[in-house]
Amino acid sequence: MSPSDLLEIAYRHTVAEENGDYEGTLATLEANPVYELFPVGLRMSGMDAARRYYRHFFDNVAPLWDEMEPITDA
């Protein structure tokens, strides 16, 4: 995949997340996604784990976005 292809997928992923589009977000992932969160050392892999993660994200985290204020440099 070319860098421009990867950027297009990243853009579609971001738009899907912003729109609360669960299936659209999942459609931007590889068949066997891997997430590694540093420095805590958490690792999850596979589409089942991604589905659980994004279900939790859309149900519990994304609704809080409306309550958040961006941090800007003053």
N, C-alpha and C positions, 0 to 999 in steps of 0.2 A: 504494500500500500504506500502511496506517495504521501509526503507531508501535507499536501493540500487535501488529500482524501481524509487523513486523520483530523485535520482542522475542521473539515465539514462535519464529520461525525461528532466531534467535540461540541460544535455549535448546535447541532440537532439535539444532542444530549442536554445541553444547558437550556435550550428553549423548552424541551419536553419537561424538564424539572420545574422550570418557572411556571409552566402552565398546569402543573399537577397531573401530567399525563404519565401514569404508571406504565402502561404498555408501551408507549412511545419511548420512554426512558429505557426500558428493558431491551427494546429493539435496537438500541445503539451499542449494546454490549457484545463482546465476543461470546462464542458458544460456551466457553469455560472461563469466566472472568475470575481474576485473582485480585484480592485487595490485601495490601500489607500496610498497616498503620504503625508508623514509628513515632515516638520512641517506645511505645507501649508493647510492641511486639505482637500485636493482634494480627492474625492472618485468617482470611476466609477465602474459600474458592468454590467455584461451581455456580450454576444458574439457580439452584435451589436456595443457596445462601444469599445470592444477589436478590432474588425475589423477596425473601424474608427481610433483608436489609431495607429495600426500597418500600416495601409495604409499611414497615415501621417508620421510615423517613416521611412518607406522604401522610400517614395517619397522625404522627406525633411531633415531627420536627417542622415540616413545611408550614403548618398553620401558625407557628410562632413568628414567621417572617414578617407578617403585618405589624407585629408589635415591636420589631427591631428598628433601630435608628442607625444609619451608616456612621462610621467613624471617619472624620475628615481631619486633615492636618490644618491647624489654625495658624 
